[in-house]
């Protein structure tokens, strides 16, 4: 089966084409909306960006994968969560193509897709998942219990209902970095620039740290760090912000790993591209005999 998928949950309009017979992603094209310095995303403005560039991205994906509409067996789209106007562009594009070419239309849950894409790349079967993105930061696992699968050494499916062991009590970690970058009047992409500046930081400054069991919070950290802009070297401030936020995630994830007894850890979502977080999570997992892998790139 060959499936064309459309992603339009936030600043990216992306199109992927996957072939199940070869287990290969044949195409992965995308266009990013870049907001002006110091500003966030205005959903209707981002949706207009997707409306204008979407058709070309679809065409590029079809060309790269050497597909025609006869070879496409189904069309899927991100049905949410995400920004409403942006989701509408992706859904309407998918619905139009499915109706035009007589293909099945498959709605996909954004968060579940992040997890499954990471499982597909890592080949992990029963992981503890740290899902870190702009709007979501959660520690998730499968509701199934290995004791009920005595005939097999691993769980073949990882599907709802999920168990959320811990999560942010206020904002997602990606939102933390983006909002802080706007306070510093940084250009897009906010989180990536904060990460680059953090690499240049040398001095750690103590910032608010909030972990409650396997839950965590970032709004106090954001408020305090924002008030330090202009008082502390920008690179040191970015370094301190990321170190504090990532320490919260590692502490909560370690507690979840020990509680569940798992030996596989996946990190997925946009913030999984941060190499510092990945290194910290690898060390944490290795301390307890586990393996950690992350989604190397969006698919």
C-alpha positions in Angstrom: 0.0 0.0 0.0 1.2 3.5 -0.8 -0.2 6.3 1.3 0.1 10.1 0.9 -0.1 12.0 4.2 -0.6 15.7 4.8 0.6 17.5 7.9 -0.6 21.1 8.6 -1.0 21.3 12.4 1.1 24.4 12.9 3.9 26.3 11.0 4.7 23.5 8.6 2.7 22.2 5.6 4.3 18.8 4.8 3.5 15.9 2.5 4.9 12.4 2.9 4.5 9.4 0.8 5.0 6.0 2.4 5.2 2.6 0.7 4.3 -0.3 3.0 5.6 -3.1 0.7 9.2 -1.7 0.8 8.8 0.0 4.2 10.3 3.2 2.8 9.3 6.8 3.0 9.4 7.8 -0.7 9.0 11.5 -0.2 9.0 14.1 2.6 8.5 17.6 1.4 7.6 20.6 3.5 7.3 24.4 3.7 7.8 26.4 6.9 6.0 29.6 7.8 8.4 32.0 9.4 6.9 34.7 11.7 8.6 38.1 12.0 11.1 38.7 14.9 9.4 39.0 18.2 6.1 37.7 17.0 4.3 34.4 17.3 2.1 32.5 14.8 -1.2 34.1 13.8 -3.3 31.0 12.8 -5.1 32.6 9.9 -1.9 34.0 8.5 -0.2 30.7 8.7 -3.2 29.0 7.1 -2.9 31.4 4.2 0.8 30.4 3.8 -0.3 26.7 3.7 -3.0 27.5 1.2 -0.6 29.2 -1.2 2.3 26.7 -1.0 0.4 23.5 -0.3 -0.3 22.5 -4.0 3.4 22.8 -4.9 4.5 20.7 -2.0 2.0 18.0 -3.0 3.4 18.1 -6.5 7.0 17.9 -5.4 6.2 14.9 -3.2 4.5 13.1 -6.0 7.4 13.8 -8.4 10.1 12.7 -5.9 8.3 9.4 -5.1 7.6 8.8 -8.8 4.0 8.3 -8.0 0.9 8.9 -10.0 -2.7 9.0 -8.6 -3.3 5.4 -9.6 -0.4 4.2 -7.4 -1.7 6.1 -4.4 -3.9 3.8 -2.3 -5.1 6.2 0.4 -4.8 9.7 1.6 -4.3 10.7 5.3 -4.2 14.0 7.1 -3.4 15.3 10.5 -6.8 15.8 12.1 -5.5 17.4 15.3 -4.6 18.6 17.8 -3.2 21.8 16.2 -4.1 25.3 15.0 -7.7 25.2 13.7 -7.3 27.2 10.5 -4.1 25.3 9.6 -5.7 22.0 10.2 -8.6 23.0 8.0 -6.2 23.6 5.1 -4.7 20.1 5.4 -8.1 18.4 5.9 -9.7 20.2 3.0 -6.7 19.4 0.7 -6.8 15.8 1.7 -10.6 15.6 1.3 -10.4 17.2 -2.2 -7.8 14.8 -3.4 -9.5 11.8 -2.0 -12.8 12.8 -3.6 -11.2 13.7 -6.9 -9.2 10.4 -7.2 -11.6 8.1 -5.4 -9.2 7.2 -2.5 -10.0 6.4 1.1 -9.6 9.3 3.5 -7.8 8.6 6.8 -7.7 11.1 9.7 -4.7 10.8 11.9 -4.1 11.9 15.5 -1.1 14.2 15.6 0.3 12.9 18.8 -0.2 9.3 18.0 1.6 9.9 14.6 4.6 11.3 16.4 4.9 8.2 18.5 4.4 5.8 15.6 6.9 7.6 13.3 9.5 7.3 16.1 8.7 3.6 16.7 8.9 3.0 12.9 12.4 4.5 12.8 13.7 3.0 16.0 12.0 -0.4 15.7 11.2 -0.3 19.4 8.1 -2.3 20.4 7.3 -1.4 24.1 8.9 2.0 24.8 8.5 4.7 27.4 7.8 7.8 25.3 8.8 11.4 26.0 6.7 13.5 23.6 8.1 17.0 23.4 6.7 19.6 21.0 5.4 23.1 21.0 2.1 22.4 22.5 2.6 19.0 24.1 5.0 17.6 26.7 4.1 14.2 28.1 5.5 11.0 29.3 3.4 8.2 27.7 3.3 4.5 27.6 1.0 1.7 26.3 -1.9 0.6 28.4 -1.1 -3.1 27.7 0.8 -5.1 30.2 3.6 -7.5 29.1 2.3 -10.1 31.6 -0.7 -10.6 29.4 1.5 -11.4 26.4 3.2 -14.6 27.6 3.4 -16.1 24.1 5.5 -13.3 22.8 8.6 -11.5 24.0 7.4 -8.2 22.8 4.3 -6.2 22.2 3.6 -5.9 18.4 1.2 -2.9 18.7 1.5 0.3 20.6 -1.9 1.9 20.4 -4.7 3.7 22.3 -5.6 3.7 25.1 -2.4 5.2 26.2 -1.3 5.9 29.8 -0.1 9.4 30.5 2.3 9.0 33.4 3.3 12.6 33.5 2.8 15.9 31.6 3.3 19.6 31.7 1.0 21.4 34.1 1.0 24.5 32.0 2.8 25.0 28.7 4.7 22.7 26.4 8.5 22.9 26.3 8.6 24.1 22.7 6.2 26.9 23.7 8.6 27.8 26.5 11.5 28.2 24.1 9.4 30.0 21.5 7.9 32.5 24.0 11.3 33.1 25.5 12.8 33.8 22.1 10.1 36.3 21.4 11.0 38.1 24.6 14.5 38.3 23.3 13.2 39.5 19.8 14.9 36.6 18.1 14.2 35.6 14.5 12.4 32.4 13.5 13.0 29.4 14.2 12.9 30.4 17.8 13.8 27.1 19.6 16.6 26.4 17.2 18.2 29.8 17.8 17.8 29.5 21.6 19.6 26.1 21.3 22.4 27.6 19.3 22.9 30.4 21.8 22.8 27.9 24.7 25.7 26.1 23.1 27.8 29.3 23.5 26.7 29.7 27.2 29.3 29.0 29.8 27.8 30.1 33.1 24.7 28.5 34.7 22.4 30.8 36.6 19.8 29.1 38.9 16.3 29.4 37.6 12.9 28.1 38.9 12.7 24.3 38.8 9.3 22.6 39.1 8.8 18.9 39.2 5.9 17.2 41.0 6.2 13.5 40.8 6.2 12.8 37.0 4.6 16.2 36.2 6.5 19.4 35.5 5.8 23.1 34.8 7.5 25.7 32.8 5.6 29.0 33.1 7.4 30.1 36.3 10.7 29.4 34.5 9.6 31.4 31.5 8.5 34.4 33.6 11.6 34.5 35.7 14.0 34.0 32.7 12.2 36.7 30.7 12.8 39.2 33.5 16.6 38.4 33.4 16.9 39.5 29.7 19.4 42.3 29.7 20.6 41.5 33.2 22.4 38.2 32.3 24.5 37.4 29.2 22.1 36.2 26.5 24.0 33.0 25.8 24.3 32.2 29.5 20.6 32.8 30.0 19.7 30.5 27.1 22.1 27.9 28.5 20.5 28.1 31.9 17.0 28.0 30.6 17.6 24.8 28.6 19.6 23.1 31.3 16.8 23.7 33.8 14.0 22.6 31.5 15.8 19.5 30.3 16.7 18.5 33.9 13.0 18.6 34.7 12.2 16.3 31.8 15.0 13.9 32.7 14.1 13.7 36.4 10.4 12.9 35.6 11.3 10.5 32.8 13.7 8.6 35.1 11.0 8.2 37.7 8.7 6.9 35.0 11.3 4.5 33.6 12.0 3.0 37.1 8.3 2.7 37.8 7.4 0.9 34.6 10.6 -1.3 34.4 10.9 -0.7 30.7 14.2 -0.8 28.8 13.3 1.2 25.7 13.0 5.0 25.7 11.8 7.1 22.7 11.9 10.9 22.5 9.6 12.3 19.7 8.2 15.7 18.7 9.9 18.8 17.4 12.1 19.3 20.5 13.5 15.8 20.0 15.8 17.5 17.4 17.8 19.1 20.3 21.0 17.1 20.7 21.6 18.3 24.3 18.3 16.8 25.4 19.0 13.6 23.5 22.4 13.2 25.2 20.9 13.8 28.6 18.2 11.2 28.0 20.7 8.7 26.7 22.7 9.0 29.8 19.6 8.7 32.0 18.4 5.5 30.2 21.9 3.9 30.2 22.2 4.4 33.9 19.3 1.9 34.3 20.2 -0.5 31.5 17.9 1.0 28.9 18.3 2.2 25.3 17.2 5.6 24.2 16.6 6.7 20.6 14.8 9.6 19.0 13.1 10.5 15.8 16.1 11.7 13.7 14.0 13.8 11.4 10.3 14.5 10.9 8.6 12.1 8.5 
